[in-house]
Amino acid sequence: MAIKSLERFSVTKEMKDLAHQYIDAEVFTPTMFNDSLHVAAAVLSRQDILLSWNFKHLVNRRRRAMINQLNISKGFPTIEIVAPPEI
C-alpha cells in the first residue's frame, strides 16, 4: 500500500494541554512528553490509527486502554495504536 498524500498538523495549545493531562493521569511520565504529545496530536486531529514501532511507550495494550479511558472521560475520540505488522 503506497501513501498517496500526507497532511501536516501544527501543534496546538489544545494538543499540549491533552498531552499534559495524559501525564497528570500517569498514562505517561513527564520524560515521555513527546510520546504523550504524539498521541494527543493524533487524537485531536481525529486520526483513527496511530502507527508506531515504539513498543515500549506507544504500542502497549495497557497504555492504549488508559489513553482511551481518559479520552472518553474528556469527550475525545478513542484511537487505535498499532505496529506496522498489524496493518
Summary of the structure (lengths in Angstrom):
residues: 87
radius of gyration: 12.5
end to end distance: 10.1
largest distance: 37.8
contacts: 212
relative contact order: 0.17
helix: 51%
strand: 7%
